[in-house]
Amino acid sequence: MFAAPLVVLAAEAESSGINPFLVGGGLLLLLALAVLALLAFGAGRDHS
């Protein structure tokens, strides 16, 4: 799963120099791109 490394980074964000907002923003961007890809590739399908 793509989110697993980001969850690990978020858990370690307190003790390291990684900004937790950067990790959360990266995950949010990944989810937004996944939704846009789903809409782009599913737009021309007929569900009859």
N, CA, C and O of each residue as an XYZ file, in Angstrom:
192
protein
N       0.848     -1.182      0.000
C       0.000      0.000      0.000
C       0.889      1.238      0.000
O       1.954      1.254      0.617
N       0.439      2.262     -0.694
C       1.247      3.469     -0.825
C       1.321      4.268      0.466
O       2.320      4.943      0.717
N       0.280      4.202      1.290
C       0.217      5.039      2.486
C       1.043      4.485      3.634
O       1.318      5.216      4.586
N       1.448      3.228      3.583
C       2.176      2.620      4.703
C       3.477      3.351      5.041
O       3.723      3.606      6.220
N       4.330      3.705      4.053
C       5.544      4.451      4.429
C       5.235      5.825      5.007
O       5.974      6.313      5.862
N       4.161      6.452      4.556
C       3.805      7.763      5.089
C       3.311      7.662      6.520
O       3.530      8.573      7.318
N       2.645      6.556      6.855
C       2.199      6.363      8.238
C       3.403      6.198      9.152
O       3.427      6.727     10.264
N       4.399      5.464      8.678
C       5.633      5.305      9.461
C       6.326      6.649      9.622
O       6.820      6.964     10.705
N       6.370      7.443      8.564
C       6.985      8.766      8.657
C       6.219      9.662      9.618
O       6.821     10.440     10.358
N       4.903      9.558      9.611
C       4.095     10.373     10.515
C       4.326      9.960     11.961
O       4.335     10.811     12.850
N       4.511      8.668     12.208
C       4.759      8.201     13.570
C       6.125      8.649     14.069
O       6.299      8.896     15.263
N       7.097      8.757     13.164
C       8.440      9.163     13.554
C       8.648     10.673     13.458
O       9.741     11.162     13.745
N       7.632     11.406     13.064
C       7.791     12.834     12.814
C       8.096     13.611     14.092
O       8.748     14.655     14.040
N       7.634     13.116     15.232
C       7.884     13.842     16.471
C       9.354     13.803     16.854
O       9.892     14.803     17.330
N      10.010     12.673     16.657
C      11.373     12.532     17.132
C      12.413     12.945     16.089
O      13.576     13.162     16.429
N      12.008     13.054     14.835
C      12.978     13.403     13.794
C      12.707     14.807     13.281
O      11.842     15.517     13.796
N      13.455     15.195     12.265
C      13.303     16.529     11.721
C      12.245     16.630     10.641
O      12.139     17.665      9.983
N      11.450     15.571     10.438
C      10.429     15.586      9.393
C       9.212     16.349      9.900
O       8.701     16.078     10.986
N       8.765     17.290      9.110
C       7.603     18.084      9.485
C       6.338     17.246      9.321
O       6.092     16.730      8.231
N       5.523     17.094     10.376
C       4.304     16.290     10.248
C       3.305     16.875      9.251
O       2.520     16.139      8.654
N       3.331     18.189      9.071
C       2.439     18.806      8.090
C       2.850     18.426      6.674
O       2.002     18.312      5.789
N       4.141     18.231      6.457
C       4.627     17.794      5.156
C       4.165     16.369      4.863
O       3.780     16.053      3.738
N       4.206     15.519      5.875
C       3.749     14.134      5.710
C       2.245     14.110      5.447
O       1.785     13.408      4.547
N       1.487     14.864      6.217
C       0.038     14.923      6.028
C      -0.338     15.531      4.687
O      -1.276     15.074      4.033
N       0.386     16.552      4.282
C       0.131     17.174      2.983
C       0.461     16.240      1.837
O      -0.247     16.210      0.831
N       1.536     15.475      1.985
C       1.885     14.493      0.947
C       0.839     13.405      0.821
O       0.500     12.983     -0.284
N       0.328     12.952      1.957
C      -0.718     11.930      1.930
C      -2.005     12.493      1.332
O      -2.680     11.811      0.561
N      -2.346     13.721      1.681
C      -3.539     14.355      1.123
C      -3.405     14.542     -0.385
O      -4.371     14.349     -1.123
N      -2.219     14.915     -0.843
C      -1.970     15.068     -2.278
C      -2.101     13.727     -2.993
O      -2.669     13.650     -4.082
N      -1.571     12.670     -2.375
C      -1.668     11.341     -2.962
C      -3.125     10.897     -3.093
O      -3.511     10.341     -4.121
N      -3.924     11.135     -2.077
C      -5.334     10.765     -2.125
C      -6.094     11.602     -3.155
O      -6.964     11.084     -3.855
N      -5.768     12.893     -3.249
C      -6.430     13.753     -4.236
C      -6.088     13.307     -5.657
O      -6.955     13.301     -6.530
N      -4.826     12.933     -5.892
C      -4.444     12.437     -7.214
C      -5.135     11.118     -7.539
O      -5.495     10.875     -8.690
N      -5.322     10.267     -6.537
C      -6.021      9.002     -6.752
C      -7.484      9.247     -7.127
O      -8.024      8.561     -7.995
N      -8.120     10.209     -6.485
C      -9.511     10.534     -6.815
C      -9.608     11.125     -8.217
O     -10.521     10.788     -8.971
N      -8.674     12.002     -8.567
C      -8.687     12.589     -9.911
C      -8.442     11.533    -10.981
O      -9.060     11.573    -12.045
N      -7.545     10.589    -10.707
C      -7.300      9.506    -11.666
C      -8.540      8.630    -11.814
O      -8.871      8.204    -12.921
N      -9.221      8.363    -10.714
C     -10.450      7.570    -10.772
C     -11.525      8.281    -11.600
O     -12.223      7.655    -12.398
N     -11.645      9.577    -11.401
C     -12.635     10.334    -12.169
C     -12.239     10.419    -13.642
O     -13.105     10.356    -14.514
N     -10.955     10.561    -13.930
C     -10.500     10.701    -15.313
C     -10.688      9.397    -16.085
O     -11.135      9.419    -17.233
N     -10.359      8.282    -15.479
C     -10.431      7.017    -16.201
C     -11.824      6.398    -16.168
O     -12.133      5.536    -16.991
N     -12.670      6.823    -15.232
C     -14.003      6.265    -15.148
C     -15.071      7.129    -15.785
O     -16.248      6.768    -15.775
N     -14.672      8.275    -16.343
C     -15.659      9.229    -16.859
C     -16.331      8.732    -18.133
O     -17.501      9.041    -18.360
N     -15.630      7.973    -18.969
C     -16.191      7.584    -20.242
C     -16.873      6.221    -20.245
O     -17.227      5.709    -21.307
N     -17.059      5.635    -19.081
C     -17.650      4.312    -19.012
C     -19.165      4.413    -18.874
O     -19.694      5.264    -18.159
N     -19.836      3.522    -19.578
C     -21.302      3.487    -19.525
C     -21.732      2.386    -18.571
O     -21.345      1.229    -18.731
N     -22.528      2.749    -17.584
C     -22.981      1.783    -16.579
C     -24.477      1.502    -16.793
O     -25.324      1.943    -16.016
N     -24.769      0.775    -17.838
C     -26.173      0.493    -18.107
C     -26.485     -0.956    -17.856
O     -27.628     -1.381    -18.031
